Amino acid sequence: MSIIIFSVILVFSFHYIRTYSQSRYEAVTFECIVVSMYISLANLFFFGLSFKNIYLYTTVILAGMLALNAFHQYKYLKLMKYRIKKAVNDIIADIRKTQNKNSDKTSDLSTKASDSEQNSPEDVRISYYENLREIGLIVIAPTFSSFIEENEVFNNPGGMIGMTKAMLGGRKRFHKKKYEMRERIAELLNLAGPYVSQSGSEELQIVKPRDLALEVKDEKGGLIRFDLVGFLSFLVFFAIVILSTYKHSFGTAGSFLQMNLSDALIFTGILIGLGLFTWAMRQIAFGRKESPLYEVASSFMIVSVWKEFWDLTQYKALPDYRRIIVLAIIFILWILISFICIKSNKKIHKAINYVFDDINKKLDQYKEKSSKINDQIKEIIRIRRLCVQNLQAVTQCILDSPFAGKDHLDNQLGKMMSMLNCIVGELQLGIDYKEKSDNNKKGSENPLLKKYKEDINRVVFRERKYKALIILITVVIAALSFAFVSANAINLFPFDAIKTFFVSLWNMFFSLI
């Protein structure tokens, strides 16, 4: 029973720390398979590397189940991306249709020539929607529980579920961020203004958040698949673990401390490979860029913690102080990597918030300075402020990992700034509003927005300096984990010298007092 309890604690602790450090929510069922796969590999070597060992087959099966889970997630992610593409492409098609009608009515060639030097309102809107489509494809993520959360039983305030929700602060959604992104994208689509529908009649076509989500049948199918694959793999695997403690026929049961150097080297190499494999599956499943180093470091941390727990429970021996020191360092270094990710994300979010807050202030100043205040201008400013607020939330989601590829980050930042330019570019914020605007010329950019882009770029790419530190920490974790699983390697560390050093410091401290 202790094995099951510890395993559940390990899975959920790792899941929530990882979620917080990476600023994104992923299904806990995914972590069930990941943790089970790492532990299965550990048991394969700890019980004896042979074809008779059942953990050889469970490791391969769990890797296959992880791939199956990832590609299922990818399948539903593609469905959501298709819905977003369709919604945006329909709007662009309507705008182009209107643009073609207007161009047919214009017969003056000189007028056409002058118009070609400037972006027409239709061109600006098409650029806005094209960038929004690309951003939406990144931040969107499928949910598989809305049919439950919108159910009458789930929302009954007098029921047990309703009372639990109230105790949790009135939480309405399991995956609040995912729902929020759909709502933000839908609002950004709708706030761009009415357009001419394909029927030819001028009407505003509203895109609802539900239009960007999966259909109920797909949600139910996805929920069954993921929970079945994730939780069942977890339960079956740990049933094998418990059984193997009593039935040593699965492999030669022996102390984890007896792994020789060659087996430890092979184990370390395979574990790194599994960590990179897990990272690749996450990219496929969730479509988000992140550092593979965090995954590799996490794999070593999980295996090391599991090893110490197993020795304590199975061999009932007091832990060697050397192993406790190494384990503590591994865990602290992993927490340090998580802290670096959290700190970098917060700095980026702070820089983004500063830009958008400043834009909202300048929108107010523009309204106050304008000599022609009327209800129409007030409404335009209000709509633009809503667009800015929604884009702010979306931007925090697409720029949440400074350790992604430089080209990827720069590309997403460029799309965000292009959308901002479409929303507020012609207002010349921060410049005398009476000055002639040149922002409608092709290739031009609001100078203030250009400065904003440089400021955010500076923060994002300044945080990338920690990438080298994360590489170094990951290498240290791998080396310590290697020593942790090998009886010979751990003796290479000068623990006695370290112990003597700290004892002398302790004595010196009290002598000074």
N, C-alpha and C positions, 0 to 999 in steps of 0.2 A: 504493500500500500504506500509506503514511504517513497518508492520509486515513482509511482504515478503522481503523487502529490508534488514531489520535487520537479518532475517533468512539466507539469502544468504551470507551476510557478516560473520555471525557466522559460517556457514558451511565451507566456503573457508578459513577463518582465522584459524579455528581449524585444517583443513586439511593440510595447508601449514606449520603451526608450528609443527604439529605432524610428518609430512614427514621429516622436517629438523632435528627434535630432535631424531628420530628413524633411520635416515640415509637410508630410503627406501621409494619408491613410491608405493602408493596404490591408487586404483581408487577412484575418488571423489564421484562417485555414491554410493560407500559403505558408505562414510561419510554422504551422504544425508539421508540414511535410519537410520544410527546410531543416528544422531542428532534429527531427527524426532521422533524416538522411545523414546529417553530421554525426550524430551519436551512433548510428548503425555502422558507419565507417570506422569510428573509434573502437567499437566493440569487435569489429572484424580483426583489427590488429591486436587488441588487448586479449582476445580469446584465442588468438593463433591464426595466422594468415594461411588458409588452405581452402581447397575447393569443397571440403566437407563442412565448412563453417557456414551456417545458415545466414549469417550477417553479410556474407558476400552477395547472396541473392537478394536479401532485403535492401541492401544499398543500391543495387542496380534497379530493382523494382521501384524504390522510392524516387530515384532520379527520373525514371520514366513517368511516374505519377506527377512529379513536379513539372515536367515538360508538358504533360497532358493538361494539367491545371492552367499553365501559362498560355497554351494555345487556345484553350477554351475561353479564357479571359480576353485574349487577342481577338477571337471571333466576335465576341459581343462588343468589344471596343470598336471594331470595324463597322458594326451595325450602327453604332452611335455616330461615328464619324461620317457615315453615309447620310444620316439624317441631317446633320449640320451642313454638309456640303450641298445637299438638295435644297434646304431652306435658303441658304445664302445664294446659291446659283440661280434659283427662281427669281429672287429679288434683282440680281444683276441682269438677268435676261429681260425682265420688265423694264429696267432702266435703259438698257441698250435699245429696246424696242421704241421707247419714248424718244431717245436720242436720235434714232434713225428717222422717225417721223418728223422731228423738228428740223433735221438737216435737209429732208426732202422739200420742206416748205421754203427753205432759204435758197434763193436763186442768185443773190448777189455774190459774185466770186470774191470781190474785195472784202466783203464782210466775212466770208469763210476764211480768207487768208488771215485776217486779224484775229478771228476766233481760234485759229490753229496755234497762235502764239500763246494762248492762255488756256488754262484748264477750265473747261465748262463745269457748271454745277454737277452735271451728270458724271463727268470724269472724276471729280472729287469724291462723289458718293460711291462710285465703283471702286476707287482706291480704298476707301474706308471699309467697304464690305469685303474686299479681297484680303486685306490685312486681318480683319476680324475673323474671317473664315480660317486663316492659318493659325491664329492665336487660339481660336476655339477648338481646333483639332488637337492642340497640345494640352489644354487645361481640362477638357472634358474627360469624364471617367464614368463607367457604367455603375449603376446601383441595382441591387437585386432584392430590395426589401420594401419598395414604396407601396406595393399592393398589401403588405402587412401593416405598414405605418399609417396608411390611409383607411384601414379597416375600422369599422365601428367599434369592435371589441378593443382594439388597441387605443382608441381615442376616447373610450368611456371614462370620464373622470371619477366615477364611483367604483370602477373595477380595480382589481389588483394591479394591472398594468398601468392604468391611469394614475393610481396612487404612487407607484414606483417612479413614474415619469415626473410627478410633482415633487417627489423627494430629491430627484436629480436636477432640480432647478427648472422644471417645465420643459425638459428636452423633448423635441418633436421628432428628430431624425437620428438614425444611427450614424450616418455619414453626412453630417451637416455641410462640410466643405464641398462635397460633390454636388449636392442640391443647390448650394449657393452659386457655384460656377455656372450651372445651367440657367439659373434665374438671371444672373448677370449678363450672360451671353444673349439670352432672349430679350432682355431690356435694351441692350446695346443695338440689337437688330431693329427693335421697334422705335427707338428714340431718334433714328436717323430721318424720320419723317415719312409722310405718305408717298407712295409711288404709283405709277400707272400699272394696273394689273394686266394680265395677258388677255383678258376679255376686252380690254380697251376702255373700260370705265374707270375713272379715278376713284379709288377707294383705298383705305388703309388696311393692309393685310397683317393681322396680328400673329406673331409667332409666340406661342405659349411655351413655358419651360417643359411641359409634358411632351410637346412636339419634338423636343431634342432628346428625350429619354427612350429607353427600350420599351417595347410593348410588354404587356403583362405576361403573356405566354413566354416571352424570352426571359423576363425576370425570374419567373418560376423555374424554368429550365436551367438557368444559370445558377440559381440558389441551390437546387437539388444537386447539380453536378459538383459544385465547389465544396459544399458541406459534406457530401458523400465521399468525395475523393480526399479532402483534407482531414476531417475528423476521423473517418474510418481508418485511414492510413496511420494516423497517430495512435489510435486505440489498438489496432492489430499489431503494430510494431512493438508497443510497450507490453503487450501480452506475451510476445516472443521474448522480450527482455526479462520479464518476470519468470517465464518458464525456463529460460536458459540459466537462471541462477540455481535451479534445482536439477535440471537435466543437462549435464555437461557434455552429452553426446553431440550437441551442436558445435562444439569446438573444445579445444583444450582450455579450460578455465584456469587462469593464473593471474597473479598480481599484475597490475598495470605497470609496476615499476620494473618489470623484467623485459621490456622491449629493448632489443639490441640496437646498435647505432644504425645498421643498414636498414632494418625495418622502420626505425624512426625517420630516416631520410625519405624512404618510400612513402610513408604515411604523410609526412609534411608536404611532399610534392603532390600527392593525390588530393589532399585537403585543399591546397591552393587551387588546384584544377576544379574541384567541386565548388569552391567559393566563386570562381570566375564563371562557372556554369550557372550558378544561382543568379549571379548579377545579370548575365545575358538573358535568362528567363524573365527576370523582373523588367528588363527593357522591352521585351516582346509583350509581356502581359499588360503592363501599365503605361508604356509609351513615354516614360519620363527619364531624363538624363540624370545620372548620378555617378559618383566615383565607385569604381570596382574595389578600391582599397578598403572601404568601409565593410564591404561584404567579406573580404578575405580576413580582415582583422576580427570580424564577428565570428567567423567559423573557428578560428583558433581559440577565442575566448570561450565559446560554448563547449568545445571539446575539453579544454582544460578544467572548467568548472565541473563537467560531468565526470571526468577522471577522478578528481578528488572526492566527489560525493560517492562514487562507486567504491573506492578504497575504504572510505570511512564506514560505509554500511556493510560491505561484504567481508572485510578482513578485521573489522572492529579493533584496529590498531590506532594508537595516537599518531597524528600526522607529523611527519618530519618537518622541523621548522624551516628547512631550506625550501621545501615544496610550498609551504604556506607563503613564504616571502615571494617566490616566483609567481604563484597564483595571484597574490595581491597586486604585484606590479603589472601583470597581464590585464587584470580587471581595471585597474586605475588608468592604464594607458588607453584601453578601449573607451572608458568613460571620457577621457581627455579628447579623443577623436570626436566623440559625440558632442562634447562641449564646444569644440572648434566649429563644427557644423552649425550648431545652434547660434553661436556668437556671430558667425559670418552671415547667416540668414537674417538675423536681427539687424545687423548693420545695413544690409542691402534694403530691407524693408523700411528702415528709418530714412534712408536716402530717397527711396521711392515716395514715401509719405510726405517728405519735405517738398518734393517737386509738385505733387498734386495739391497739397495744401496751399502752396504758393500760387498755383494756378487759380484755385477757387477764390483766394483773396484778390487777385488781379481781375477776375471776372466781376467781383463786386465793385472794385475801383473803376472798371470800364463802364459799368452801369451808372455809377454816380457822376462820372465825367461827361457822359454822353449828353449832348444838348437836346436830343429828341427822345426824351423818356416817354414811352407809352406802354400800353399793356402788351403789345406784340413783342417789343424789345425785352420786356421783363420775362415773358414766357420763353423767348429764345434763350436768354441767359439761364433761366431755370432748367431748361432741357439740357443745355450744354453742361451745366454743373452736374446733373444726374449722369450724363455720359462720362464725365471725368471721374466721378465717384465709382461707377461700375468698372471703368477701365483700371482704376487704382487697385481694386480688389483682384482683378484678373492678372494684372502685372505682377503682383506679389506672388502669384502662383506660378508664373512662367519663369520668373527670375529667382527661384528659391534655392538654387544650388550653384554656388560659385565654382564648384569643382567639375562642372560639366565642360564640354568642349568650348574653347574660346569662340570659334566660328558660330556655334549654336547660340551662345549667349548674346553675341553681337547681332546676330540675325534677328532674334526675338526682341531685343531692345530697339532695333531699327523699325520693326513693324509697329511696336507700341508708340514710338515717336511719330511715325507716319500717321497713325490714327489720331493722335493728339493734334497734329498739324491740320488734319481734316476737320476736327471739332472746333478748334479755337485759332487756327493759323491766321486767318484773315483779320482777326481782331487786333493784331499787332500788340499783344499784351506787353506791358512794360515800356511801350513807346508812345509818344504823343498820339492820341487817337486821331488827330486832325491831319497827321502826316499821310501822304499818299501811300497806299499799300501796294507792294509788289509781290505779295505772297501767292497771288493767283497765277503768276507766270510759271511755266513749266520748269521744274528743277529747282525752284526756290524753296526756302525754308525759313520759318520764323526764327529770327536770331536768338530770341529768348529760349525757344524750344531746343535749338542747337546747343546752347549753353547747358540746359537741363540734361541733355543726352550725354554731354561730356562729363558732367558731375556724377551721374549714375554710373557711367562707364568707369570712371576713376575709382569709385567705391567697389564695384563688382570685380574689377580686375586687380585691385589692390588686395582683396580678400583671397585671390588665387595664390598669393605668396605662401599661404598655409598648406598648399598642396604638397610642397616639398617636405614640410614638417610631418604631414600625414603619411607620406611615403616612408620617411625615416621611422616613425612610430610603428607602422605596420611591419617593417623589417625586424624591429626589435621584438615585437609581439611574436612573430613567427619564430625567431631564434629562441626566445624564452619558452615558447610552447614546445619546441623541439627538445629543449633540455628537460622540460617537464615530463615528457613521455619516455625519456631515455634515462636509464639508471646511470650509464657511463657519462653522458653529456652533462648531467647536472653536477657531477663532481668537478667539472672544469671551472665552475664559478668559485671565486675566493670568498666563500661565506664566512670562514673563520676570520679572515682579515677584515671583512665588513663588520662582523660582530665585535671584534676587538676595537675597531675604530669608533663605533657608536658607544661602546662601554667607556672608552677613554673620554669621549665628549661628555658623557653623562657625569663621570667623576670630576672632570674639570669644571663643569657647571656648578656642582655642589661645593667644590673647593673654593670657587670664587664667591659663593654666597657666604 
